[in-house]
Amino acid sequence: MIGVESVLEIQFLKRQGLNNTQVARRVGVDRKTVRKYLDQGINPLRPPVRERRSILDPYKRYLEYRLSRWPELTAARLHREISQPPDPDIDGHWLLPSEPFSGSSRTVRRYVSRLRPPRQRVYRPVETLPGEQAQVDWGHCGFIEQGGVRKRLYVFSFVLSYSRVRYVEFTTSQDIVTLLGCLKRALEYIGGVVRVILFDNAKTVVAERVGSVIRFNQDLLRFAASYGFRPDACWVNDPESKGKVDGSIQYVKRDFLYAQELRDPVILNQKALQWCDEVANEGEHQGIGEVPSSRLAEERQALWPLPARPVEVFGRVTRVVRKDATFTFETNQYSVPHAHVRSRVMLHVFADRLEVYANNECICTHRCSKERG
């Protein structure tokens, strides 16, 4: 190793036009040393670092060859192949030294991970046929005062995948009754029924999921059977699979909700419906280059008709009646006839009322309280 002054002298003489032999003669070093400090770009302020030899070096050519021919080979299998005497039946055996590899599988795994390019998800635009699919999702939009109570405000967004027609509605709940009511009004808005509606994996939609096997909420299935569509759910933690509705929620927040006074949900939804009619569905959509409302005229020909009779929306939950002949629903207490103390009752939850059933018989009806406690 030579000093910093000599390295600087080598670089200076080289810039003067001398060749490596002449520079070596002037500095008094071997010309290989001159080439090392010039051609390899060695920093004169830091001594050259010697490359560390690895126990895997004699086997790297074999690993590179095998992966070039069979890129899906696992590191564990490659470790087994080089840890045994060369097998003449394995393609590339001639590249192996006679001595088997004695290192760990971790050493092979680290080297293979550098050779193998990282897998990256490939995103492609997915287009559907008219009437084939709609996407549904919720977005959180802050808080709103209702009946003197501060409640969370949500936006329900429904998007037709082909025409990109949007329907939005603001609610203070995401329960199954609210979801089904929003779905009913969305289908009425587009004037028909699509084949498949894609949901997120919310508890009101998916009761249980194991991989691709999904058990849907029974109330949602009953509603879907009444209208004739098939529910589907995107993969868990995979918002890209329902990107059309995710983009719609951001559009609603940015173009409609921002700087909007949040007072009365009824007035807010009247304005939102007007926004859908006059703005969201009347401007040219960047993704399709067409106006959604114009494309809806084509898509409506492929939609299935709405049910001939209106479908009443409700959800079902069970409650146990306490010894004071009351049960609790959404923090409020409701009474039943005293004969049903300590029994289990079924509630049919409508948007405006509760119907209480025991042994398939309606025993009482209550108006739903919007207050709490």
N, C-alpha and C positions, 0 to 999 in steps of 0.2 A: 504494500500500500504506500502511496506517495502522499506528500503533504498538499495542503490547499494551495500553497504558492506555486507548486509544480503544475497542478491542474490548471490554474489560471494562466500560467506560462504556456502550457500546451494549447489552450484555447486561443490565446493571443497570437501565437505563431501560426496557428492554422488559419486564422483570419487574415494573416499577411500573405497567404497564398502558398505556403510551404506544404509539401506532401508529408505523409506520416513518417517516412524514413528520415527526412530532413529534420522534422520536429523531434523525433526520438533521439537523433544525434545531438541536437542542441541541448535538450533537457537532460540527456544521459540516462534514458530508460529504454526498455524494449519497445519496438513499434507495436507489438500486440497490446501493451499497456496504453499506448496512445490511442489505438483504435477503440479500446474499451471505454475510455473516458470521453471519446468524441462520438462514436457511432451509437452508443447506448444511452446517450444523454444523461450521464452521471452528474448529479448535483455536486459541485466542488465543496459545498459547505456540509455535506453529509457523506460519510464513507459508503462505498458500495455495499449493498446487502447481498450476501451470498444466498443463492436460492436453496431452500431447505429440501433435502431429498426425502422422499416418502417411501415407506415400505411397499406402497402400491405402484410405484413407478414401472417396474417390469411388466405389470399386468394392464397398464392403461391402454396400450394399443389394442389388446384383446377386447377390453370393455368398449372402446370407441367403435371397433369393428362390429361387435355384436349389436350395439344399439343403433348403428347406422343401417343394419339389415333388419333388425327386429326391435323397433323403437318402444314397444310395450313391455319388454322384458323387465321384471321387477329387480330391484337391487338385491333382495333376498336370494333370488334364483341365481343371479350373477355371482354373488358371494359363494354360493355352493359350488358353482362351476369352477371357479379359480382356486377353491380350497381343496380340490381333489386333483389327482394326477390327470393330465390331459386325456380327454375322451376322444378317440379318433372319429366317433360318430357325430360330434358336435362341430357345426360349421365355425371355422376360425380357430380350431384347436392348435394349429401350427404357430399361432402367435403367442402361445403360452410358454413360459419357461418350464423347465423340468421340475423345479421345486414348487410344490403347492403353496398358495398364499396362506400365511399364518396370522394375518391381522384380523381385526374385528369386522363384523358386518356394518358397524357404524361408519368405518372408514370408507367402505365401498359405497354406502348410501350417500355420504356427503359428496363424493366425487360424481356419482351418477346424477345427483340433483343438479350439479353444475353443467353436466353434458346435456341433460334433458331440458328442453325449453319449458317454462312454466305454462300450465294450462290456463287459458283465459276464455271466459265465456264469450261466445259469438252472438251478437245481437243482430237480428234481422227483422225488418218490418213485417208484421203479421196482418194480413187483410182477410176479411171474412165476406161471405156472400150476403146479399140483402136478406134481412130477416133472420139471419143465422144466430147472432149473439148481441147481448147487451151487457154492460159492466156496471156494477153498483159498488159504492163505497161511501164511508162517512168521513167527514173532516171536522176537527174541533175549531170553533170560531170565537173563543173567549167566553164571556158571561153576559147574562141578561137578567133584568129584574122582572119577575112575574108573580103577581099577587103578594108583593112585599117580600118575596124570597129570591135570593140570588141563585140563579141556576146556570149550569153549563149550556152553551149554545152549540148545536151541531148543524152541519149541512149534509143533507142526503143528496147524493149526485148519481144520476142515471144517464148513461151515454149509450146510444146505439152505435155499435162498432162499425157498421157500414156507412151510414149517412152522417155520423158524428152529431146527431141531434141530441141536445142536452135537456134534461129536466132537473131542476134543483128545488129543494124544500128545506126550510130551517125548522128544527125541532129542539126541544129541551130534554129529549130522551132518545135512547137507542134500543129500547126494549122491543120485543117481537111484535107487539101490537102496533107500535109506531112504524117499525120497518115494513110490515105488511100493508099498513095504510098508505105509506109513501109509495110502495111498489104498485098498489092499485091505482093511485092517481097518476103515476108515471106511465103505466100502460094505457090508461084512458087518454093521457096527453098525446101519445104517439098514435093512438087509434088502432091498436092491435097487439098481438103477442108474438114475441120472438121465440126461437127454438130453445135457446140456452141463455140463462142469466148467470154471469160469473160474479161471485161474491168474494169478499175477504174471509178470513177464518175467525170471525167474531163468534162469541159464544151463542149469540142469538141465531146464528146460521149453522155452525158446525157443533154438534153435540159431542162428537168423538172422532178422532182421526188417527190412523196408524198408516204412515206412508201415504200411498195413493188411495187407501180405503177410507171412505168418509161416511159417517153416520150423521145425517142432517137433522136439524130440529124438526120435530113432528108437526108443529104448527106450520112451518114453512113448507113441508112436503104436502100437507093438506091444501094449502093455498096454491102451490104449484100444480097440484092435480086439478084444482078447480079451473085454472087458467090454461093448463096444457103445456107449460114450459118445463124444462129440466134444469134444476139448480146445479151449479158447479162451483168449486172453490179453487182459488189459485194456490200455488205452493206456499208453505209457511215462510215468512220473512222474504218474500220475493215480489216486491211491488212492481217490478218490470213486467210481470205477466198480466197485469191489469193497468198498463201504462196510460190507456186512453182516459179512464176515469180519474186516475191520479192527476193527470195534466188538467182535467176539467176542474177539479177542486181548487187547484192553484189559480186557475183562470177566474173562478168565481170569487175567490178571496181578493185577487188583485184588481179585477175590473169592476166588480159589483159591491163587495162588502166593505172594501177599504174606504174610510171616511164616512161610512153610513151610520146613522144614529140607530142604536140598538135599544128600542123601547118596547114596542108591541110586536110579538111574533106574527100576529095576523096581518098587520100592515106590512111587515118585512116580507112575508111570503107573497103578498099581492104585488109588491115591487119586484120581487124575484121572478115571478111568473111573467110580468111585463118585460123584464130584462131578457128572459129566455125568448119571448116572442119577437122582440124588436132588435135585440143586439146579438146575443149568443148564437142564435140559429139563423140569423140573417146576414152575417158577415162571412166573407170567404175564408174557409178553413185552410190553414197553411199545409196541413198534412195531405189533403185530397185535392186542393186547388179548386174546390167548388163550394157553393153555398149549401149548408146542411139542410135547410128547409126545402130547397129545390130537390135535393137528393132523396129526401124523405118521401116525396111523391112516388119515386120509383120503388123505394123500399116498402112502402105500404102495400104494394101489390103482392109482396112475398110474406107479409105478416099474417098470422092466423087471426081469426075474428075473436073479439072479446066475448065472454060468456053471455048467453042470451038473458040470463037472470043475474041481477046484481049479487055479488059475493060479499057476504058480511064478514068483516075482518075481526078476529078475536084470537087471543092466546089463552092457554090453559096452564094453570099452576095449582098445586095442592097446598092446603094449610091445615093445621091442627087447631081445633077450637079449644080455647082455655076453659078453666072452671067457671069463669064469669060470663061464659057464652059469647066471647068475642074472639076474633082473630086479627092478626096484623098484616097489612099489605101496604108496602111503600111507606112505612113509619106511621101509618094511620090505623086506627082500630075500627072494626066493623062488627056489628052484632048479628047473631043468628038465633033462631028459636032455641029455648033452653034444653029441649030434648036432644040436641046434638052436641052437648058438652062432652069434651075429651074425645070427639070423633074426628076423622079426617074428611075434609070437604074438598070438592073441586071447584075452582073459580074459573069462570069464563070471563076473561078480561077484555072489555070493549074500550073504545076510545073515551066513552062518556059514562060507562056504568060497569058494575060488577054483578054477574049472576052467580049465585052460590048453589051448588048441586050436591045432594047427598043421595047415593043409590040411584043415580041418573034422574033424580027428580029435583026441579028448581024449588029451593026452600025459601029463598028471599032474593031481592035485588036492591042494590045500593047505587047511588050516584057516586062516581069517582071524585074524591077530593083532590084538588090540585095543590092544596096546602100541605104542610108537613107537621106531624106531631099532634 
